[in-house]
């Protein structure tokens, strides 16, 4: 009986269908290659600073010294202007309020405008000097300006533009970024760079983290899903910081003269626009702790600021033909070269 039972079991086993071989896992796709596909010749006077793309991607806002140019991205043509923004640096949007905002560095003010019509609503003073970066934080519905000459942040109510708080910082602030948990991060532009975390609810400094090996950080981007911050630094380094612990997890070499940074979550790419050598450094996030420079795209000397369209993966960069550098003054120790008349352009880079 035992022998018979054994033979029956062997026979039953042999009748089982063979397990299909597992398909080999497909290797990850290589990062796409970028190329400059267009140049929008806009001309006009004045310098430039930040670029900002509205949520729909239909219009690109470009600060131009005393006004903001608004450009249709479908055509590359000027669609409108926001005037009387003295020393404008940054542009921020509050889509649910149908409003936009500019930080006016020479006027020490913020201007609110209607997103639909571009009509100015009001202009109010901030609680600091030379507001530079500007950020709308939608979770707590606060508007932040980074005041470079007074080393603080002004926090405003985006509806009334009333000052809600002034947050002291350990040095002059530069770019800002916000996560999904109610924190705002800001680079501190000092020789030994630092990164500050602000609680957007209490409006107080939560942490100050060192940025080892990063001198005078400017541009800041964020990978919200993996809690990573990307600071681009004057000494041609991109520093990657864990936004929860504040620990640095990686460094990469980038181009000369970096000013802006951007992160594309769908492609896992980090960008640094480098104005001195006229390049766009493209870094691939292999894992949250491992990164690789995959390309250095030639753009144009002076193309130091940019905006990323996450839907189309386009990168917009502002540039011009540079002239002579003006003499240093007490107010501006390192003045930028002037732009040749009529030479201002927007470069469009995108994957092939």
C-alpha positions in Angstrom: 0.0 0.0 0.0 2.8 2.4 0.9 4.4 1.6 -2.5 1.2 2.2 -4.3 0.5 5.5 -2.5 4.0 6.7 -3.4 3.5 5.8 -7.1 0.2 7.6 -7.1 1.8 10.8 -5.6 4.6 10.7 -8.1 2.2 10.3 -11.0 0.1 13.2 -9.7 3.1 15.4 -9.4 4.2 14.7 -12.9 0.8 15.7 -14.2 1.1 19.2 -12.8 1.7 21.9 -15.4 5.3 23.1 -15.5 5.8 26.5 -14.1 6.3 29.1 -16.8 9.8 30.6 -16.8 9.9 34.1 -15.3 10.3 36.9 -17.8 13.5 38.8 -17.4 13.0 42.2 -15.8 13.3 44.9 -18.4 16.4 47.1 -17.7 15.5 50.7 -16.8 15.2 53.1 -19.7 18.2 55.4 -20.1 17.6 59.1 -19.3 16.4 61.0 -22.4 18.9 63.2 -24.3 18.2 67.0 -24.2 18.8 69.4 -27.0 18.0 73.1 -27.6 15.1 73.2 -30.0 14.2 76.8 -30.1 15.3 80.4 -29.5 12.6 83.1 -28.8 14.1 86.5 -29.7 12.3 88.9 -27.4 14.7 91.8 -27.1 13.6 94.7 -24.9 15.6 96.6 -22.2 16.5 95.6 -18.7 18.2 92.6 -17.2 16.4 89.5 -15.9 16.3 87.2 -13.0 13.8 84.5 -12.1 11.5 82.7 -14.6 8.2 81.2 -13.5 5.8 79.0 -15.4 2.2 79.0 -14.5 0.5 75.7 -13.6 -1.1 75.2 -17.0 2.3 75.7 -18.8 0.6 78.2 -21.1 2.5 81.3 -20.0 6.1 81.9 -18.9 6.7 84.9 -16.6 10.1 86.5 -16.8 11.4 89.3 -14.5 13.0 92.1 -16.5 14.3 94.7 -14.0 11.3 97.1 -13.8 8.6 94.9 -15.3 7.6 91.3 -16.0 7.3 89.9 -19.5 4.6 87.3 -20.0 5.2 85.0 -22.9 2.9 82.5 -24.6 4.7 79.1 -24.6 2.8 77.9 -27.6 4.2 80.7 -29.8 7.1 82.2 -28.0 5.4 85.6 -28.4 5.0 88.3 -25.8 1.4 88.1 -24.4 1.5 90.9 -21.9 3.5 92.9 -19.3 3.2 93.6 -15.6 4.7 97.2 -15.2 6.2 99.1 -12.3 7.9 96.3 -10.5 11.0 98.1 -9.4 14.0 95.7 -9.2 11.7 92.7 -9.7 13.3 89.3 -8.9 10.8 86.5 -8.4 7.2 85.6 -9.4 4.9 83.3 -7.5 1.3 82.1 -8.2 -1.7 81.3 -6.0 -4.0 79.6 -8.6 -6.9 79.2 -6.2 -6.9 82.9 -5.6 -6.4 83.7 -9.3 -3.4 85.8 -8.2 0.2 86.2 -8.9 2.9 88.1 -7.0 6.3 89.7 -7.7 9.1 90.5 -5.3 10.5 94.0 -6.0 14.0 94.3 -4.8 14.6 98.0 -5.3 11.2 99.0 -3.9 11.3 96.6 -0.9 7.7 95.6 -1.9 5.5 92.9 -3.2 3.0 93.4 -6.0 -0.1 91.4 -6.4 -1.7 91.0 -9.8 -4.7 89.2 -11.4 -3.6 86.1 -13.2 -6.3 86.4 -15.9 -5.8 90.0 -16.8 -2.3 90.8 -15.4 -3.8 93.9 -13.9 -2.1 95.1 -10.7 -4.2 94.7 -7.6 -1.9 96.4 -5.0 1.7 96.9 -3.9 2.8 96.7 -0.3 6.1 97.0 1.6 7.7 93.9 3.1 9.3 93.7 6.5 12.9 93.5 5.1 15.3 94.8 2.5 15.8 93.6 -1.1 13.2 90.9 -1.4 14.5 88.3 -3.8 12.9 84.8 -4.0 9.2 84.6 -3.5 7.2 81.5 -2.7 3.5 80.7 -2.2 3.0 77.8 0.2 -0.5 76.3 -0.5 -0.8 74.1 2.5 -0.9 77.0 5.0 -1.7 79.6 2.4 1.3 81.9 3.2 3.4 84.0 0.9 7.1 84.2 1.7 9.7 86.7 0.5 13.4 86.0 1.0 15.0 89.4 1.9 18.6 89.3 0.9 19.9 92.6 2.5 18.2 92.0 5.9 18.7 88.3 6.2 15.1 87.5 7.0 11.9 86.2 5.5 8.6 88.2 5.3 5.5 86.1 5.6 2.3 87.7 4.1 -1.3 86.8 3.9 -1.8 86.3 0.1 -5.3 87.7 0.1 -4.7 90.9 2.1 -0.9 91.2 1.8 -0.8 91.9 5.5 2.5 91.0 7.1 2.0 87.9 9.4 5.5 87.4 10.6 9.2 88.2 10.0 11.6 85.2 10.4 15.2 86.0 11.2 17.8 83.9 9.3 21.5 83.2 9.9 22.5 84.9 6.6 21.2 86.2 3.3 18.5 83.9 1.9 18.3 82.8 -1.7 16.0 80.3 -3.5 13.2 78.6 -1.5 11.3 75.3 -1.8 8.3 73.7 0.0 7.5 70.1 0.8 4.1 68.4 1.2 4.3 68.3 5.0 4.3 72.0 5.8 8.0 72.9 5.7 9.7 75.7 3.7 13.4 75.4 2.9 15.8 78.2 2.0 19.4 78.3 1.0 21.6 80.7 2.9 24.1 82.3 0.6 27.3 82.4 2.6 30.8 81.1 2.0 30.0 78.0 4.1 26.5 77.4 2.8 23.6 76.5 5.0 20.1 75.3 4.6 17.2 76.4 6.8 14.0 74.6 7.5 10.9 76.8 8.4 7.7 75.5 10.0 5.0 77.0 7.7 2.5 76.7 10.6 4.4 78.3 13.5 6.4 80.5 11.1 9.6 79.7 13.1 13.0 78.2 12.2 12.8 74.5 12.8 16.4 73.6 11.8 19.6 75.0 10.4 21.8 72.5 8.5 25.3 72.8 7.2 26.0 72.3 3.5 29.5 70.7 3.6 31.5 71.5 0.5 28.9 73.9 -0.8 29.9 77.6 -1.1 27.3 80.4 -1.6 24.4 78.2 -2.6 21.8 79.8 -4.8 19.3 77.6 -6.7 17.2 75.0 -4.7 14.9 72.2 -6.0 13.1 69.4 -4.2 12.1 65.8 -4.8 9.1 65.7 -2.5 8.5 61.9 -2.9 12.0 61.0 -1.7 12.6 63.9 0.6 15.6 65.2 -1.2 16.8 68.9 -1.6 19.2 69.9 -4.4 21.3 73.0 -3.7 23.5 74.4 -6.5 26.7 76.1 -5.2 29.1 78.7 -6.5 32.1 76.3 -6.3 30.4 74.1 -9.0 28.9 71.6 -6.7 25.3 70.3 -6.4 24.7 69.2 -2.8 21.9 66.7 -2.1 20.3 66.9 1.4 17.8 64.7 3.2 14.9 67.1 3.9 13.9 65.1 7.1 17.3 64.6 8.8 19.3 67.4 7.2 22.1 65.0 6.4 24.0 65.4 3.1 23.7 62.3 1.0 25.5 63.1 -2.2 27.5 65.7 -4.2 28.0 66.1 -8.0 30.2 68.4 -10.1 28.2 70.9 -12.1 29.0 73.8 -14.5 30.4 77.3 -13.7 28.0 80.1 -12.5 25.0 78.0 -11.3 22.0 80.1 -10.2 18.8 78.0 -10.6 17.9 74.3 -10.0 14.9 72.2 -11.0 13.7 68.6 -10.5 11.6 66.6 -12.9 10.0 63.8 -10.9 8.7 61.8 -13.9 12.2 61.6 -15.5 14.2 61.6 -12.2 16.3 64.4 -13.6 17.9 67.3 -11.7 18.9 70.4 -13.7 21.5 73.2 -12.9 21.6 76.2 -15.2 25.2 77.6 -15.3 25.5 81.1 -16.6 29.3 81.6 -16.7 30.1 78.7 -19.0 26.7 78.6 -20.7 25.7 75.0 -19.9 22.8 73.0 -18.4 24.0 70.2 -16.2 21.6 67.3 -16.2 21.9 64.8 -13.3 20.0 61.5 -13.1 18.6 60.3 -9.7 19.6 56.6 -9.9 18.3 56.1 -6.3 17.5 58.7 -3.6 21.1 58.4 -2.4 22.9 57.9 -5.8 23.2 60.3 -8.6 25.0 60.5 -12.0 25.7 63.4 -14.3 24.3 62.2 -17.6 24.8 65.3 -19.8 26.2 68.8 -20.0 24.1 70.7 -22.6 25.6 73.8 -24.2 23.1 76.7 -23.9 24.5 80.2 -24.0 26.7 82.2 -21.7 24.6 84.2 -19.2 21.8 81.5 -19.2 21.8 81.2 -15.5 18.1 81.1 -14.6 15.4 78.7 -15.9 11.9 77.2 -15.4 10.9 73.6 -15.9 7.6 72.4 -17.4 7.0 69.0 -15.7 4.2 68.1 -18.1 6.3 68.5 -21.3 9.8 68.2 -19.7 10.8 71.4 -21.4 13.4 73.7 -19.8 13.2 77.4 -20.5 16.4 79.5 -20.0 16.9 83.2 -20.2 20.0 84.7 -21.8 21.5 87.7 -23.6 24.7 88.8 -25.2 26.8 90.3 -22.4 28.6 93.6 -22.6 31.0 95.3 -20.2 30.8 94.7 -16.5 30.0 97.9 -14.6 32.3 99.2 -11.8 31.7 97.9 -8.3 29.8 100.1 -5.9 29.1 100.1 -2.2 25.7 98.6 -2.8 26.9 96.0 -5.4 30.3 94.6 -4.9 30.0 92.1 -7.8 27.9 93.7 -10.5 26.8 91.7 -13.4 27.7 92.6 -17.0 25.2 94.6 -19.0 23.2 93.0 -21.8 23.6 94.2 -25.3 20.6 96.0 -26.6 17.9 93.8 -28.1 19.8 90.6 -27.5 17.5 89.1 -24.8 16.3 85.6 -25.7 14.5 82.6 -24.2 16.1 79.2 -25.1 13.9 76.1 -25.2 15.5 72.7 -24.4 13.6 69.4 -24.4 14.2 65.7 -24.8 14.8 64.4 -28.3 
